[in-house]
Amino acid sequence: MLKGNHDERPEKYLEKNAPALAADDVHYRFEQLLDFDGFGVELVAPYYPIAPGWVAIHGHESKGLNQIAGRTAASKAKKAGVSVVMGHTHRLAISPESTGYGGKLRTLYGFEVGHLMDVRKATYLKNGPANWQRGFGLIYAGKYGATPHAIPVEDDGSFVVEGERYGRISRTTGGRFAPKGKAA
Ligand SMILES: [Fe+2]
């Protein structure tokens, strides 16, 4: 598990408002609050080597956001010189960038893995628009490289992986997403 900007809130709050306590506090760190030890979850540092040629970050560690899906991760991949998979933007896309010449090209990928939240509960949006895509990412890791797949999740929660649909399709006869309990 990587630590995100929201996960840092309790320790950042202590640092700001009670620096003397923050110095040796461990109780308000999210790995402690969520009992990582009890659940067998390991907290890893950003730029965690997740697959050959790939590192994982949350995405807030360095500055820079791009409104186009995938470009934030692509820019971080370019700077780091390694393919980057990350969250943070709530956008879903794989954005490759290749360099080289004479038929010898090297491709780095930026991969943003979307979000799995209920957008209606993001009260800070105040019902306004957001360029966010629900989904998740898969990385098929091989010995020398890895293949990224971006998986969109529909409004009814269903999604397709390798041609197989998971989750109940919840649509009306017209094909629109149905309100809860009113699927055709
Ligand atoms: Fe974030």
Residues whose N, C-alpha, C, O or C-beta is under 5 A from the ligand:
A	BS01	LIG	G4 N5 H88
